[in-house]
Every structure is written in C-alpha cells, then in structure tokens.
Amino acid sequence: MKDLDNQIEEIRTELCQNPNFIPRLLFDSIDLDQKNYITLNDFRLYLNNHFLPFEEQCLRRLIHNFDKDKDFSIDFEEFLGLVLTKFNLLIYSLVKYGFNNSSFL
C-alpha cells in the first residue's frame, strides 16, 4: 500500500515538474478531446506519450483518490487537487488562498 502511494506521488510530481507549470494548460493537454474531464485512457495516453512510467493499478488508484464525485473521471477542480503535490507549494498556496488568475490556473 505504501509503495503504491509513493508511485502516485511520483506521478503527481512528474505532472507539474515543469518550472513554467500552468494547471489549465496541463489539464487541456491531457484532455485532448476537450470534454472538460480526464479519463483513465486520457491519463494513460498522456503518460505513455511523455514516457512516464506507471503501473495500471497505480493510475486507477490515482483517479479513484481524486475523483470526488465518483463519476470515474477528473474535472478541472478535482485536477487541481491532484496537482497540489507536497512539493509544489506555490500552486498549493495560490489555490488554497483563492488566487483566481485564469491565465495562471
């Protein structure tokens, strides 16, 4: 269980590793069909295309953990929770304290 949690945290960290990280742009680059939500297949395709290793079980758990409305997909609000890794304090503080600049988020 702990190993799976570490793998999830690694995926979350990799997603926002770019120093010019903008959550909305990342979300849109994963949601290629512009559905306004991300599915397991969307994540799988994105991770494969960016050569980021993952285990299927880990990816399923990642979605399960952050899918607050349990519709088997991640909308943008849920996605913000996903990318708020413990290593991304800037994004965390901007979202937590209500910074609402759409060009950033």
WOGI-V262390 format. One record per residue. N is the residue number from 1. RES is the residue in three letters. PHI is phi in radians with two decimals (none if undefined). OMEGA is omega in whole degrees, 0 to 359 (999 if undefined). D_LAST is the distance of its C-alpha to the last C-alpha in Angstrom with 2 decimals. Layout:
# WOGI-V262390
n-><N N>
res-><RES RES>
phi-><PHI PHI>
omega-><OMEGA OMEGA>
d_last-><D_LAST D_LAST>
This chain:
# WOGI-V262390
n-><1 2 3 4 5 6 7 8 9 10 11 12 13 14 15 16 17 18 19 20 21 22 23 24 25 26 27 28 29 30 31 32 33 34 35 36 37 38 39 40 41 42 43 44 45 46 47 48 49 50 51 52 53 54 55 56 57 58 59 60 61 62 63 64 65 66 67 68 69 70 71 72 73 74 75 76 77 78 79 80 81 82 83 84 85 86 87 88 89 90 91 92 93 94 95 96 97 98 99 100 101 102 103 104 105>
res-><MET LYS ASP LEU ASP ASN GLN ILE GLU GLU ILE ARG THR GLU LEU CYS GLN ASN PRO ASN PHE ILE PRO ARG LEU LEU PHE ASP SER ILE ASP LEU ASP GLN LYS ASN TYR ILE THR LEU ASN ASP PHE ARG LEU TYR LEU ASN ASN HIS PHE LEU PRO PHE GLU GLU GLN CYS LEU ARG ARG LEU ILE HIS ASN PHE ASP LYS ASP LYS ASP PHE SER ILE ASP PHE GLU GLU PHE LEU GLY LEU VAL LEU THR LYS PHE ASN LEU LEU ILE TYR SER LEU VAL LYS TYR GLY PHE ASN ASN SER SER PHE LEU>
phi-><none -1.10 -1.08 -1.12 -1.09 -1.14 -1.13 -1.07 -1.12 -1.14 -1.12 -1.04 -1.15 -1.06 -1.07 -2.05 -1.24 -1.05 -1.14 -1.74 -1.01 -2.25 -0.91 -1.11 -1.16 -1.14 -0.97 -1.12 -1.28 -1.51 -1.54 -1.10 -1.45 0.94 -1.53 1.25 -2.72 -2.05 -1.80 -1.01 -1.11 -1.05 -1.10 -1.01 -1.09 -1.06 -1.12 -1.10 -1.14 -1.80 0.95 -1.73 -1.23 -2.76 -1.81 -0.95 -1.05 -1.15 -1.13 -1.09 -1.20 -0.99 -1.13 -1.01 -1.17 -1.88 -1.48 -1.14 -1.62 0.95 -1.77 1.14 -2.63 -2.05 -1.52 -1.11 -1.08 -1.14 -1.08 -1.03 -1.11 -1.17 -1.50 -1.44 -1.25 -1.16 -1.66 -1.95 -1.16 -1.09 -1.08 -0.99 -1.21 -1.11 -1.30 -1.05 -1.69 1.39 -1.11 -2.13 -1.84 -1.07 -1.27 -1.55 -1.55>
omega-><181 179 178 177 178 178 177 180 177 178 180 180 179 182 183 180 183 181 177 184 174 185 183 179 177 178 181 179 175 180 185 181 180 180 186 170 182 179 175 179 177 179 181 181 180 182 177 181 180 175 177 183 177 172 181 180 180 180 177 180 177 180 179 182 187 178 187 181 175 177 177 176 182 174 187 179 177 179 178 176 180 184 177 179 179 180 183 185 179 180 180 183 179 180 183 185 169 175 186 177 186 178 178 181 999>
d_last-><31.75 30.55 30.41 28.21 25.77 25.76 25.10 22.10 20.71 21.50 19.59 16.47 16.93 17.66 14.51 12.44 15.44 14.37 14.16 11.65 9.35 5.90 5.30 5.31 8.17 9.79 9.92 11.42 13.71 15.04 15.45 17.84 19.63 16.68 17.83 14.48 15.58 16.58 20.21 22.31 23.48 20.05 19.39 22.98 22.79 19.64 21.22 24.56 23.37 21.78 24.90 23.31 26.10 25.82 28.33 28.19 28.85 25.96 23.50 25.02 24.72 21.07 20.38 22.93 21.42 17.91 19.14 19.55 21.19 23.36 23.05 22.96 19.48 15.87 13.62 9.81 10.43 12.97 10.95 8.71 12.26 13.42 11.29 12.01 15.17 17.64 17.28 13.64 14.25 11.67 8.70 11.25 12.19 8.96 8.43 12.24 12.98 10.79 8.66 7.28 6.24 4.99 5.81 3.78 0.00>
